[in-house]
Amino acid sequence: MATPHPVYRSLVRLYPSAFRHEYGEDLLAHYAELVADCGAQAARTRTALDLAITIPRYHLEHVMTEQHSATALSIVIGLFAVGGLASVMTGVGPGGILFVLALVLAVAQRSTLARALRVPNSNLRRRRLQTAAVLGAAFVTSYVVYLATIGDTWSSTATVLATIGTLAMFGAVGFLIAGLLTPHSPGHRIAPTAG
């Protein structure tokens, strides 16, 4: 037996999966009633506009959860801070302005950032601490190479090493703080050591 309204059924698949699982059958039933009451052409006309508006809206709502918003905000603040630091170190561009923007965003959105840090998530905590360790190793490596290669004159290699090392240092500190502030999940237990 053929599926009733296969085109509309395939269009319903464009909604986010959580919405589709909860309301998909209701949408199909409503569309079938609309076709029975008004005819297929009128039903298509009415639902085309609805689909064009609601599908992007529900995808946006799905993406813009509080955790996703905090992650995007953290990335933007980090990019402004890194851009400001790179600009100050190279003497090119508006470094101070980017730092001020990062600071203003961080202060203005401090409660959003704080709530995102306090969400219990052991995997996220582990990833943040691992990222801090990798950035710390990158800082130490670039610093050692920088000290070994620096001479009487400042070279482009020294600039690159100093930039990488400084960015890695700030990133390591930031991820370390974020990782330490992220609580373990309630079910997460630390295994006792044998002793």
C-alpha positions in Angstrom: 0.0 0.0 0.0 1.3 3.4 -1.0 2.1 6.0 1.7 -0.5 8.8 1.7 1.0 12.1 0.7 4.6 10.9 0.1 5.8 14.4 -0.9 4.6 16.0 2.3 5.9 13.1 4.3 9.4 13.6 2.8 9.2 17.4 3.6 8.3 16.6 7.2 11.7 14.8 7.4 13.3 18.3 7.0 12.4 19.2 10.5 14.9 18.5 13.3 14.6 14.9 14.4 13.4 15.6 18.0 10.5 17.8 16.6 9.8 15.3 13.9 9.5 12.4 16.3 7.2 14.2 18.6 5.0 16.0 16.1 5.6 14.3 12.7 2.5 12.0 12.8 0.3 14.9 13.9 1.6 17.1 11.0 0.8 14.2 8.6 -2.7 13.8 10.0 -3.4 17.5 9.9 -2.2 17.6 6.3 -4.5 14.7 5.4 -7.4 16.5 7.0 -6.5 19.7 5.1 -6.5 17.8 1.8 -9.8 16.2 2.6 -11.4 19.6 3.5 -9.9 22.0 1.0 -8.4 19.8 -1.8 -4.8 19.0 -2.7 -3.9 22.3 -4.4 -5.2 24.4 -1.5 -3.4 22.2 1.1 -0.1 22.5 -0.9 -0.4 26.3 -1.0 -1.2 26.6 2.7 1.6 24.3 3.9 4.3 25.5 1.5 4.5 28.9 3.3 4.3 27.2 6.7 7.1 24.8 5.9 9.3 27.6 4.5 9.0 29.5 7.8 8.8 26.8 10.4 11.6 24.4 9.2 14.4 27.0 9.5 12.9 28.3 12.7 12.9 24.9 14.4 16.4 24.2 13.2 17.6 27.5 14.6 15.9 26.8 17.9 17.6 23.4 17.9 21.0 24.9 17.3 20.6 27.8 19.7 20.3 25.9 22.9 22.0 27.4 25.9 25.0 25.1 25.7 25.5 25.8 22.0 25.1 29.5 22.5 27.7 29.5 25.3 30.1 27.5 23.1 29.7 29.9 20.2 30.1 32.9 22.6 33.3 31.4 24.0 34.7 30.8 20.5 33.9 34.4 19.5 35.5 35.8 22.7 38.5 33.6 22.2 38.9 34.7 18.6 38.7 38.4 19.5 41.3 37.8 22.3 43.7 35.8 20.0 43.2 38.3 17.2 44.0 41.2 19.6 47.1 39.4 20.9 48.4 38.5 17.4 47.7 42.1 16.3 49.6 43.6 19.3 52.5 41.2 18.8 52.9 41.9 15.1 52.0 45.6 15.3 49.5 45.2 12.5 45.8 46.0 13.0 43.6 47.1 15.8 44.8 44.8 18.6 43.5 47.0 21.5 40.1 47.2 20.0 39.8 43.4 19.7 40.9 43.0 23.3 38.3 45.5 24.4 35.6 43.7 22.4 36.6 40.4 24.0 36.5 41.9 27.5 33.2 43.6 26.9 31.6 40.4 25.6 33.0 38.4 28.4 31.7 40.8 31.1 28.3 41.3 29.4 27.8 37.6 29.0 29.5 36.4 32.2 26.3 34.7 33.6 25.8 32.7 30.3 29.5 31.6 30.4 29.4 30.7 34.1 26.2 28.6 33.6 27.9 26.7 30.7 30.9 26.0 32.9 28.8 24.6 35.8 27.0 22.0 33.7 28.1 18.6 35.0 29.7 16.8 32.1 32.7 14.5 32.8 33.5 14.1 29.1 33.6 17.8 28.5 35.8 18.3 31.6 38.2 15.6 30.3 38.3 17.2 26.9 39.0 20.7 28.3 41.8 19.4 30.5 43.3 17.4 27.6 43.2 20.5 25.5 44.9 22.4 28.3 47.7 19.8 28.4 48.2 19.9 24.6 48.3 23.7 24.6 50.7 23.6 27.5 53.0 21.3 25.7 52.8 23.5 22.6 53.7 26.5 24.7 56.7 24.7 26.3 57.9 23.4 22.9 57.6 26.8 21.2 59.3 28.5 24.1 62.3 26.1 24.1 62.7 26.4 20.3 62.3 30.2 20.6 65.1 30.3 23.1 67.3 28.1 21.0 66.8 30.1 17.8 66.8 33.7 19.1 69.9 35.6 18.1 71.0 39.2 17.9 68.2 40.2 15.5 64.5 39.6 15.6 63.4 37.3 12.7 60.1 36.3 11.3 60.7 32.8 12.8 61.0 34.4 16.3 57.8 36.3 15.7 55.9 33.1 14.7 57.3 31.2 17.7 56.5 34.0 20.1 52.9 34.3 18.7 52.3 30.5 18.9 53.8 30.2 22.3 51.9 33.1 23.8 48.5 32.0 22.2 49.2 28.4 23.5 50.0 29.7 27.0 46.8 31.8 27.2 44.7 28.9 25.7 46.2 26.4 28.1 45.4 28.6 31.1 41.9 29.2 29.8 41.1 25.5 29.1 42.7 24.5 32.5 40.4 26.9 34.3 37.4 25.9 32.3 38.2 22.2 32.9 38.7 22.6 36.6 35.4 24.6 36.9 33.4 22.0 35.0 31.9 19.5 37.5 31.9 15.8 37.1 28.7 14.1 36.0 26.6 12.8 38.9 27.2 9.2 37.9 30.9 9.6 37.4 33.1 8.0 40.1 36.8 8.2 40.4 38.2 4.7 40.8 40.0 4.2 44.2 43.7 3.5 44.0 45.1 0.3 45.4 47.2 1.0 48.4 
